[in-house]
């Protein structure tokens, strides 16, 4: 009996260890350029959080934020109007914390069973922190660049390997992933090739290839 108890305890500890490992690794997110986050999200909106409620619908619960949608940039084919944003209640499971009645947020997320979900691995920023180029990217430029691929560079040497790639080098600078390219550039296609385009002025496709940083 003692042998069985010890074995059972060892198995329980092993399972618990694996489960804890899964939780701690669950929020391991790679840096994402705003254009990549936009193109890979099912829903992108600007909204103000006006309320929140903890739902006891699982072992850790779900936080439901009530939002006032200001504008939708992506997701018209998924939802007509976003009233609630759902996220994991536990931060260890990638739940995100949003301030109520404080900011307008740019929120990206996914749709499941008609509900919009987001988390720390999604791109979420107070609207006032976005640059002019990022705001213009949301309105138009990111969408027309969704056929391009933004390739991150974490250490040298690195290079593009396909004509549809733009090399993202912000991680090599002291600004980190939200550096000059993320704040000011979009990756767009012209004549079959993708290249960085500085997004603070009117789009001129004839100059796209000449603005690679």
N, C-alpha and C positions, 0 to 999 in steps of 0.2 A: 504493500500500500504506500509506504514511504517512497519507494522507487517511482511509483506512478505519479505521486504528488510532485516530486522533484522534476520529473520529465514534463509533466503538465505545466509546471511553473516556468520551466526553461522555454517551452514552446510559446507560452503566453508572453514572456519577455521578448522572445525573438520576433513575434508578430507585432508587438507594441513598438519594438525598435524599427521594424520595417515601416509601420504606419507613420511613426514620427518622422522618419527619413523622407517619406513621401510628402508629408505636410511641409517640411522645411524646404524641400526642393520644388514644391508646387509653384512658388512665386519667383522662380529663377527666370527672369525675362531678359531677352536680348534687347539692346538699344534699338529704337525704331525711329527712322526719319519720319516727320509728319506726313509726307506724301505716302510713304509705305503704309503707315497706320491708317490713313484715309482710304487707300485703295483696297486694303485687306479687312475693312470693317463693313458690316452689313448696314449699320446705322451711324450717321454722324450728325449731331445737332448742337446748336447753341441754346442753352437753357439755364434758368435760375431754379435752384432748389428751394422749395417753399415748405417742405415738411418731410418727416421721416417716420417710419414705423418698423419695429422689429417683428418679423413673422416667425412663429415657432413651427416651421414646416420641415424640420430635419434635426439631426443631432447637433448642428451648430447654428441653425437658424439662418434666415435671409433678411437683409436690410432692404426695405422698400422706400425709395426716395420719391416723393411727389415733386414733379417739376413743372415749371411754366416754360413751354417751348417757345423760343424766340424765332428760330429758323432751322430748317432741315436742309442739310447739304447732300446727304446720301441716305437712301433707304426708302424712297417713295414707293418702291414696289413691295416693300415689306410691311410698313405701317404707315398710316395716314397722319396720325398725331400721337406724339409720345406724352403720356401723362405720368407714367411711373418708370423709374430706373431701378433694376434689381441688382444686388451685389451680395457676395458672401458676407455674413455677419462677422466671421472670424478673419482677422488680418492674416493669420497663418495660412488661410485658404485663398489668399489673393483678394480679399475684400477691400474695397476702397472707402475712404471716409470723405464725405462732402459736407461743406458748411451750409447751414440753412439760412436763407435770407441774407446772404453776404455777398456772393459773387454770381456773375454769369459765367458758366463753364462751357468750354468746348468739350463735348463728350463723344467718344467713339464706343461702339459696342456691337453685340451680336443679337440675333433674334431667335428665341426658342419658344414654341407654342404661343406665338403672338406677344411675348414679353421681351423687353429689351434688357439685356444683361451687360454689365461692365465690370472691370476689375483693375488691379494695379498694373497688369500687363497691357491694358488698353491705353491709348493716348488721351489723357484728361488734363486740361490746363484751364486756369482762370482766363477768361477772355481778354482781360486787360494785359496779360503777360505775352500775348501773341504779337508778333511783329506784323507790320503792314504787309510784307510779302507772304507771310503765313495766312493772313486773312484773305488775301487775294487768291492764294492757292486753293483755299477751301471753296471759294466761289466758282472757280473755273479751271485753273491751271493744273491742280493735282489730278482732276478727272481725266484730262486729255493726256496725262502722262502715265496712266495706269497700265499701259502695255509695256512700259519700261521697267527695268529691274534695278533697284538701288543696292549696290554691293558694298557692304561695310568693310573698311580696312582697319584692322586693329594694330598691325605692326608692319613695318617695311621689310622686304619689298612686297608690293601688291599691285595688281593691275586688273583691268577689265579683260574678260575672256570671250565676250560676245558683243555684237553690235548694239544689242538692246540694253546694255548695262551702263550705269553711271557709278563711278567710284566715290564712295562716301568716306572722307578722311577726317571728319571732325574728331574722332576718337584719338587721333594722333596729336591733337592740340591740347593746351591746358584748359580749354573750355569744355572738353568732354563731348558727349554725344549731341547735346543741344548747342552746337557751335555755329560757325558762320554759314555753312551749307544748309544746316537744318533751319536756321532762322531766315535765310535770304534766297535760297535756291530751290527750284523744282527741276526734276528730270523729265525732259520731253523728247519726243521723237520728231525727227525731221529728215526727209529723204532716206528713210530706212535706218537711221542711226539715232541713238538716244544720247543726249548731252545735257549738261547742266544749263539752266536758264535762270538769270537773276530776275526775281519776280516782283520788283518794286515799281516797274514801269509797264507801259502798254506792250502787249505781246507783239513781237516782230519776228516771225519764224525765220526770216532770212539771216537773223543775227544769233540764232540759238547756238550754233556750233562755235561761235566766236566768244562765248561768255563762260566757257568752262573754267572754273577757278583753279 
